[in-house]
Amino acid sequence: MSVAQAIRAAAESLSATSDTARLDAEVLMAHALGCSRTDVLLRHMSDGAPDGFDRLIARRAAHEPVAHITGHQEFWGLPFRVTPATLIPRGDSETIVEAALEVCAAPKRVLDCGTGTGALLLSVLHERAGAQGVGIDASPEALAVAQGNAEALGLGARARMVLADWTQAGWADGLGRFDLILANPPYVEADAALDPSVRDYEPAGALFAGAEGLDDYRVLIPQLPELLHPGGVAVIEIGYKQAEAVGQIAAQAGFAVKLRLDLANRPRALVLSQESRGIS
Ligand code: GLN
């Protein structure tokens, strides 16, 4: 069977499992061949399909995420190593990077709360050569992945990964203050109906935040003013139905709040600044 035929058959068999069946099949074929997806499409379509491909497709058909099978996910055009200990970076989260670069043109010190793979922090550091960053996470396994990603991207000298849990008193002692704080905290409701590829494979600690998905915002946001330099900003990812609830938590903590939409025009981030109060 040719590569083209194998991809077509795989896309068909994955269509019950995945909304992106054809893309999944192409990415997994690239992984099996050890080349880029572009190379698969431009150079290898009439070659013989490689032996291991069917096994990769069987894993995806059992709902394992593509990023866990390949061990990588692209985010902000950069390659990130991903493991079951880290949330897989979502395209929607690029909204946070975009907003951060816009509202804080030249940050010197950047903090990423719940850094996971390091995707948010390392994307900003990649764009801002004058910035130093701290990524914190409560998971030592995730921090090791973030540290490896920092080094692989040539950002190891400007990124420090620190084990810390914002639900524990004293977690931020010694971190200092920041010009820019990023966060994609857990925000999924405890009883949310998630796709099995998320529910069964991604770390619960990075997803769930109590009955309303607001527990981590309630703990983290009131602590942010102490961590920001005067005039500093925080850019926080939210679930698309949470703008009002999280906006209120932020307003109570003394922040002015601006909403940012993702590519699908859904609420995706709040920009918190200390200029004036209220939601706009
Ligand atoms: N966006 C993720 C999802 O819907 C959730 C990420 C998070 O809780 N921070 O699966």
Residues whose N, C-alpha, C, O or C-beta is under 5 A from the ligand:
A	BS01	LIG	N184 P185 P186 Y187 V188 V198 A206 L207
